[in-house]
Amino acid sequence: ARLKVRSPSARPTTAGCRTMPARNTALGCPKSGAARLAAAAAGTVLATALWRGPAAFVPTSADNHALRGLARTSVGSAVAEPLLQASSSELGPMGASMPAAGVAAAVGCIIAGAVGLAARRRTPTNQRAAKANAVARRAGEVIETFLLKGPVTESNLNMKCSPLAWHMDLTGIVFFSLGVKPKLIAAVAGGGLGLHGVCPVYIADCYGIVGWDDASKSNVELMEKGCGQEFGKVGGAGGEGVVVVAFRGDGHKPTTPDGSGGLAGAGLHMLVTGGDVPAPSTAGAIYGGVAKGCYKLEHSGDLVQVQQFAVSSPSAVVTSFEGDATEAATAALAKAGAKPAAAGYFPCFCRGINKYGKDGVEPEAFAAAGLDGTRLFGMFAHGEFGPPQGEPMACQVDGAKPMEVSKGSMISVLSLYSK
């Protein structure tokens, strides 16, 4: 932690602290920014007590709160007791030559580091528990997804995505972006959270997006302003946002294929291209669509443009339709047998508001068909991939066969992922 000292007479403050990525424990720091701030705050309180002496130091309620938190750790209690019981207020030549706030900040950092080392020693037990939970969940795989509506900044995107950094079973993360620069997303996923060191991170620059809005507890459509007018449609209403999709569990396999191949063997492949010919499937069905551009955040932290990306999954039910959305969702849900927690959705950008005159018609139809509460994720595409229209297709990794990619126009593709 870095402490900002306002004046020699001021009490130390943690207002200038800058947190490290949540997964970075290489220096022995507590894992979360909140834990590091708490450790530094408690450390500065103890250091101030040492400098002033117990007789002159009157702790505030905030000081007491920080000390109680530090006392709950083995190292914190061991360090706090002798400091608070010290009868001398002199720090010797070094203390005499340093401003009070500077001494407090320095000692605070030392104590914060000590607490960090203790937290690091406890990590193996926490890791074992987290791994056990991940194994318990892995039977059905997990997809976490949400929409962050604009204006999107590094700060609010970091805050919204920070819980993902705690998962130990992440296998891939996809950002569907509307009006948000890929570099901003990369700065958060890479620099702020360090997710690129955990799993592949992909970004799709989209014509429009669809995702679950936590505030309204519903699926929301956003389309680029005027999108579709080139085809004589009313055009999108505009907006800005990012749909975040976190794939968890070993069953999901992210890849960056090309037109010659490269897809993993699976039951279903969600594939997004930047206009290139989609990769052929050696096993399993393909669904997805064409975006403006595709990007990958490299392990090195570099953001590079790629032809396409895919996330392959063990099983799902996928359907392509041009007609009634309620009928299509009802048939897909009947074949799936259970309501999924998440579903992929890739409509043509000539649908949505360009077909119905308003946003959200098909997501509302899905909810009426029994998918209420199911979180949609995806984008409005300039060309959609999916199976031929008709009966929904049940996709399973066992016995999956090569399938041709069907590129449609003016259709929607819906995929219900197995729990």
N, C-alpha and C positions, 0 to 999 in steps of 0.2 A: 504494500500500500504506500501511496505517496501522500504526505500530509502537507497542507497549505497553511503556513503561518502568517497571520495578518499583521501582527506587530509584536515587538518583544514582550509587551505586557499582556498580550491576549492569551486566552486559553487555547490550546491546540484544537484544531478542527479537522474532521475527516471530509470536509466538503470537497476537497480537491482529490479525493481518492479515485483511482482509476482501476477498475477490476480487470483481471486477467480472464482468459477463456475458462469456462466452467470446468472443462476436463483437464486443465493444465495443473497438475500437481507435481511437476518436475522440481519445483523449488520448495516443496513441502508446505505450500499454502493451503488454507481451508478451501474446499471446492467451490463454495458459492461466494458471490460478491458480498452478500449480506453477512456471511460469517467472517469474511476478512475485515469488513468495516467494523463489526462488533468487536473483533479482537483488537483492532487498532484503537478503537474508542476506549476500551477497557484499559489498554496499555497506557494511553495518554493520561487517563485518570490516575493510575498508579504512579506514573512518573511525576505528575504534578504533586501528589501527596508526598513523594520522596523529596522533592525539591523544597517544598514549603515546610515539611515536618508535620507530624500528626496533630500537633497542638494548634497549628495555624491553619490547617486545611479543613474546610467545612464542605463535605460532599453535597452536591445537589441530588434531587430525586433521579435525574438522568445518570449521574455518577453511580449512585447505588444500583440502578438497573444494570449498568455495564459491569459493575463489580460482581453482582450476583451471577450474571451470565458467565463471566470468566471463572468464577469459583466452581462452577459445575464441571470444569475440565480438570484432569489430574495435574497437568503442568501449570495451569492458571492458578489453582489453589496453592500449589507449592511456591510459586513466585510471589503471589499477592500477600501471603501471610507475613513473611519477613519484611517486605517493603512497608506495609501498613503499620507494623509494630516497631519500625525503626525509630529511635528517639532523636537521631541527629538530623538536622535539616541542611547540613553542609555536604556538598558534593565534591569538595576538594578543588584543586586548581582548575581542572577541566570544567567542573560545574560553575565555578566562579567566573570563568571567561565566556560562558555561553548564556544567551538569553533564556529565560525560563521556558518559553514556548518551544525553543529549539531543543532543549534538554528533554522536555516531555515528549516531543515528537520522536526523537532518537530512541529513547527507552521504549516508547510505545511500539515502534517498529520491531524492536528486538523481542518484546513480549508477544507481539502478533506472530512473529516467526516461530517462537517456541510453541505457541498454541497450534500453529499450522503443522509443526512436526508431530505433535501428539495426534492431531487429526489424521495425519498421513499414516501413522502406525496403526490406527484403527481401521484404515481403509479395507484391508483384506476381508475382514468380517462383513463389512457392508457390501463388498463386491460379491462375496459368495451368496449373500441374501438376494442381491439384485439378479444374479445369474439364475438362481433357483426360480425367482418369479418369472424371468424371461423364458425359462424352459417350460414352466407351467402354461404360459400364454402361447407357446409356439405351435401347439397342436392346431390352432385355427389361424395363426398369423394375425397381425394387427396392422391397421392403417389408421393413422391419426391425421385429420385434416381440418382446416379452418380457413376462413377468408378474413383478411385485414383490409378494410375499406380505407380509401385515401382521405386526406393526404397521407402518404406513407413516408416516414422518415426513418433514418437509421435507428433512432431511439425507440420509436414505438414498434418497429419490426423486431428489434432485438428483444424488447420486453415480451412480445407475443411469442417469439420462438424459443426463448431461453429454457422453458421446461423440457424441450426436446433434447437438450444437451445432456440431460441426466440419464437418458435411456441407454442401456448397454447393448441393446439388440437392434440398433438402427442398421438397416442395410441399404437405404437409399432415400434421398430427399429431393422432391421436385417442387420448384416454384413456378407457378403459372402467373405471369405478370402482365398487367394492363397499365400502360402509362408510367411504369416505374423502371428506371434504368437498371439494366443487369449489373452494372458496376456497384450500385447502391446495395443490391441484394447480396452480391459477392462480398462486399465489405462487412456485412453483418454475419453471413454464414461462415466466412473465413476468418476475418480479423476479430469480430466481436464474440463469436460463439465457438469457433474452431471446429465446426461440423465437418469441414472438408478433410480433416485428419481422421475422422471416424468412419465415414461412408461416402460414396459418390454423391455429389450435389449437382443437379441439373436445373437450368433455367430456360423457360420457354417465353419468348416475347410474343404476345398474343393479340388477336383482333378483338377478343372479348373473353371473359372468364366467368365461371360458375363455381360457387362455393358456399359453405355453411357460415352464416353470420351469427356469432354467439349472442350479439345484442338482441336481434329480432327472433332468434331461435328458428331460423328458416333458411332455405337455400335461396341465394340471390344471384341474379344475372346482371352483368355489367358489360356493355359493348362500346367499343370505340366510337367517338362522335362521328356521325355521318357514314359509318361503315355499312356498305350495302347499297349506297346511293348510286354507285357506278353500274348497278344492275337494275336500276329503276325502283329501288325500295325506299322506304321512309328514312332509313339510316339509323344507326345506333344513337342512343341518348347521351353517350359520354360517361365518363367516370374514371376512376383510378383505384387500383387495388392489387393485392397479391393473394393467390390461393396457395397455401402451403400443404404439401402432402408428404407425410413421413411414413415410409414403409418399414415395418419392424418384423423381425423373424427371419430365419435362414431360408425360408421358402421363397422369398422375394429375391430376384437376381437382376440388378441393374447392369446395363451394357450400353456401349456406344457403337452400334453396328453401322454398316453402310449398305449400299445397293447390292453388294455381292453376298452379304450374309453377316453373321456374327451374333445372331440371337441365341440365347440360352434355351435349352430344352425345357418346356414348361407347358402348363395347360392354356395359359392366356398371356399375351404380350400387349402391354400398353405402349404404343409407339408414337412418338412425335417427331416430325421432320420439319426442316426449314425449307421444304420445297423439293427435296430430292426424292428419288424413287425409294419407297420403303423397303427395308430389308426383307428377304424371303424367310419364311418360317420352315424349319426342318421338323418341328414338332410343336403343335399348339396353334390356336387362333390368334389373330391380330386385330386390335381395335385402336383407334386414336385419330390423328388428323394432322393437317399441315398448319404450322404456325409461321409467324414472320421470320423467326430465327431461333436457333437452339444453341445453348451454351453449356459448358461444363466447367466447374471450379476444380482445378487440378489440386493434387495433394500439396503441391508447392505453394499454392495460393494464387496462381495465375488463372485468370478467366480467359478461356479459349472458346472460339466458336466451333461447333461440331455439326456434321451433316444431319444427325438425328440421334435420339437416345431412346432407350426402352427400359421398362421395368417389367420383368416376367414373373408371373405368380402361379402357384400350384393349381388353383381352381377358381371358377367363376361361372356365371351364366351371362351371356352377352346376346343382345338383340339389336338389329338395325331396323328402323321403321321410317316411313314417310307420312303415314296416316295418323290415327288417333293415338296420342301419348298414353292415355289411361289404359286402353286395351293392350298396348305393348308392354307397359309396366306390370299389368295384372298377369299377363301370360309369363313374363320373366320371373315374377315372384312365385308363381305357382310351380315353375320348374325348379327354382332354387330351394323351395321348401321351408325357408326361414328368412325373416327380414334381416338384411345385412346392416352392419353399422356404417358402411361406406359404399359408395357406388361411383364408378367413373362415368362421365357424361360428356360426349363430344358431338354437339349439333353444328350444322352448317351455319355460317354467319348470316345466311339469308333466311334463317328461321328466327326464333326469338321474336324480338320486337318487329323485325322485318316481315314476319309471316303473320303475327297475331295483332300487331299494333300496340303492344305493351309488353313489358318484361315479365318474366316469371311464370308464364302460362304452363309450360311443360313441367317445371319443377312442382307446381301446384297440382298438376294432374298426377304426377308420380305419388305425391303425398295422399291424394284421394284414393289411389289404387292400393294403399297399404304401406307405402314407403315413408310415411310421416316419421320424422326423426332421423331418417337415414341421411347421412351427410354426403352431398354430391361434391365431386371435384372434377375439374376439366376446363375446357376452353371452347369458344366458338372457332371453328376451323374453316380454312379455305380449301376444302376437300377432306372428306372423312373416310376413315378405314374401318371396316367391319365385315361381318359375315353377310351373305346374301339376305335380303329381306325375307321375312316369313317367320317360321317357328324359331323361338329362342334356342340358342345353342348352349348346351352344358359342356363346359371345358374342364378336363381333368388331366393332370400331368401323367398319370398312369395310362399307358396306351395311346398317348397323344400322337397324332399323325400330321404330316406336312399339310399345310393348307394354303390355298392361294389368297393373296391379298385383294380385297375388293375395295376400290376407291369410288365412293359415291358422291352425289351432289344433291343438295337440298334434302338430306336425310339427317336423322339423329341416331346416335349409337349409345346404348346404355349397357353398362356392365355391373352386375351385382356380385360383389366379392364375397366368398364364403367366410363365415366367422372362424 
